[in-house]
């Protein structure tokens, strides 16, 4: 299976996307700044908060959160524990009226791209989403593994994941840059490296659609 062939296998990642009512954004950030660190720092939960970001280019008033579980058992144990947590129950009751919608997906990280540990860059983050044509994940991974060697010479890769549950046939990867101008010059420099143009040529034909979002980390985010 793809999960055995492509994934590191140690962790399971969950991406949450919250679309917040514009007039409730400040209240939303304040609420999460209390409860997300509490959930992440509780040693009884088998979970780690990778990062929390606000979208500043893309779908505005939306927020992205990436959680890391100790495998599927850790995911199940954490959900069962939170279901018995009265403080968490109250948090969800307060959260729901602030939202337009929310969604999540379960992802696995690629074996060649370990998710970054907590760090402070004081920069921006770019989340890129690729909806692949069904059946092309193995081929995409083969070419992208080579292409990463070109790109990582110029900027810091944060993580890359492929979906297992939720939005299927989807690859997402994240980068961090000091600013948008550095992103521009970095991407231009990558085109001059032998092998990068070939990677783009061979992977773009495997993709149905792609999206790019620029994110700003929230104050409590471990990656910021």
C-alpha positions in Angstrom: 0.0 0.0 0.0 1.0 3.6 -0.4 1.2 4.1 3.4 3.8 1.4 3.7 5.7 2.4 0.5 5.8 6.2 0.9 5.3 7.1 4.6 7.7 7.4 7.5 5.2 5.4 9.4 5.9 6.8 12.8 3.2 9.5 13.0 -0.2 10.3 11.8 -1.0 14.0 11.0 -4.3 15.8 11.1 -4.9 19.0 9.2 -7.8 21.1 10.4 -9.2 24.0 8.4 -11.5 26.5 10.2 -13.4 29.1 8.2 -14.3 31.8 10.7 -17.0 34.4 10.6 -15.2 37.7 9.8 -16.6 39.5 12.8 -15.5 36.7 15.1 -11.8 36.4 14.1 -10.3 38.1 17.2 -12.6 36.1 19.5 -11.6 32.9 17.7 -7.8 33.5 18.0 -8.2 34.3 21.7 -10.2 31.1 22.4 -7.7 28.9 20.6 -4.7 30.5 22.2 -6.1 29.2 25.5 -7.2 25.8 24.6 -4.9 24.5 21.8 -1.7 24.9 24.0 -3.6 23.2 26.9 -4.5 20.2 24.7 -1.0 20.0 23.3 0.8 20.3 26.6 -1.3 17.7 28.4 1.0 14.7 28.8 -2.0 12.4 28.9 -2.8 13.2 25.2 -0.7 11.4 22.6 -0.6 14.5 20.4 1.7 17.3 19.4 0.7 20.6 17.8 3.0 21.2 14.8 1.6 24.7 14.0 -1.3 27.0 13.7 -1.6 29.7 11.0 -3.9 32.4 9.7 -4.3 32.6 5.9 -3.3 36.0 4.7 -3.3 35.2 0.9 -5.9 32.7 -0.2 -9.1 32.1 1.6 -9.1 34.9 4.1 -10.5 34.5 7.7 -9.5 30.8 7.5 -7.0 29.1 9.8 -4.9 26.0 9.3 -3.8 23.7 12.2 -1.6 20.6 11.9 -1.5 18.1 14.7 0.8 15.1 15.0 -0.4 11.9 16.7 1.7 8.9 17.8 0.2 6.7 15.1 -3.4 5.7 14.7 -3.5 4.3 18.3 -2.4 7.8 19.6 -5.1 9.4 17.5 -7.8 7.1 18.9 -6.6 7.4 22.5 -6.5 11.2 22.3 -10.0 11.4 20.8 -11.3 9.1 23.5 -9.6 11.1 26.2 -10.9 14.5 24.9 -14.4 13.1 24.7 -14.3 12.7 28.5 -12.7 16.2 29.0 -15.3 18.7 30.3 -13.1 21.7 29.5 -12.7 20.5 25.9 -16.5 20.0 25.7 -17.0 23.6 26.8 -14.3 24.8 24.3 -16.1 23.1 21.4 -19.4 24.7 22.5 -17.8 28.1 22.4 -16.0 27.4 19.2 -18.9 26.3 16.9 -20.8 29.7 16.9 -17.6 31.4 15.7 -17.3 29.3 12.6 -18.7 29.2 9.1 -17.4 25.7 8.6 -14.6 23.4 9.5 -13.0 20.3 8.0 -10.1 18.0 8.7 -8.1 15.3 6.9 -5.8 12.6 8.1 -2.4 12.6 6.4 0.9 10.7 6.5 4.3 12.4 6.0 6.5 11.3 3.2 9.5 9.2 4.3 12.0 11.6 2.7 10.6 14.7 4.3 10.3 14.8 8.1 8.0 17.4 9.6 10.0 20.2 11.1 10.3 20.4 14.9 9.2 23.7 16.6 11.3 26.7 15.4 11.0 30.5 15.2 11.7 31.9 11.8 9.7 35.2 12.1 8.8 34.6 8.5 5.8 33.6 6.3 4.7 30.0 5.5 3.5 28.8 2.1 1.2 25.8 2.0 0.9 24.2 -1.4 -1.9 21.8 -2.2 -1.9 19.4 -5.2 -4.9 17.4 -6.2 -3.5 14.5 -8.1 -5.1 12.4 -10.8 -6.0 9.1 -9.1 -3.3 6.5 -9.3 -0.4 8.9 -9.7 0.9 9.3 -6.2 3.8 6.8 -6.5 5.0 8.5 -9.7 4.6 12.0 -8.2 6.6 11.0 -5.1 9.4 9.5 -7.3 10.0 12.7 -9.2 9.4 15.0 -6.3 11.9 13.3 -4.1 14.6 14.2 -6.6 13.2 17.8 -7.0 13.4 18.4 -3.3 17.2 18.2 -3.5 17.1 21.2 -5.8 14.6 23.3 -3.8 16.0 22.7 -0.4 19.3 24.3 -1.4 17.5 27.7 -1.2 14.8 27.5 1.4 13.7 25.6 4.4 11.2 22.7 3.8 8.7 22.4 6.7 6.8 19.3 5.8 5.0 17.2 3.1 2.1 14.9 3.5 -0.3 12.8 1.5 -3.9 12.3 2.4 -5.3 9.0 3.8 -8.7 10.1 5.0 -10.8 13.0 3.9 -9.7 14.8 0.7 -8.1 11.9 -1.1 -5.4 11.9 -3.9 -4.0 15.1 -2.3 -0.5 16.1 -1.6 0.4 19.1 0.6 3.7 20.6 1.4 4.9 23.6 3.3 7.8 26.0 3.1 8.9 29.0 5.1 10.5 32.2 3.8 11.5 35.5 5.4 9.1 37.4 3.1 7.4 37.3 -0.3 10.3 38.9 -2.1 12.6 36.1 -0.8 10.1 33.6 -2.0 10.2 35.1 -5.4 14.1 35.1 -5.7 14.3 31.6 -4.2 11.9 30.1 -6.7 13.8 31.9 -9.5 17.1 30.5 -8.3 15.7 26.9 -8.2 14.9 27.1 -11.9 18.6 27.5 -12.6 19.5 24.3 -10.8 19.9 21.2 -13.0 17.0 18.9 -12.5 14.3 21.3 -11.2 12.7 22.1 -14.6 12.6 18.3 -15.3 10.9 17.7 -11.9 8.2 20.3 -12.7 7.7 18.9 -16.2 7.2 15.4 -15.0 5.0 16.2 -12.0 2.7 18.8 -13.5 1.1 16.3 -15.8 0.1 14.2 -12.8 -1.9 17.0 -11.2 -5.6 17.9 -11.7 -5.3 21.2 -9.8 -3.0 23.1 -7.4 -3.4 25.8 -4.9 -1.0 28.1 -2.9 -1.7 29.8 0.4 0.4 32.2 2.3 0.1 31.8 6.1 1.0 33.8 9.1 1.7 31.8 12.3 -0.4 32.5 15.4 1.4 33.6 18.5 1.0 30.2 20.2 2.2 28.2 17.2 5.3 26.0 17.8 6.3 26.8 14.2 6.4 30.6 13.8 
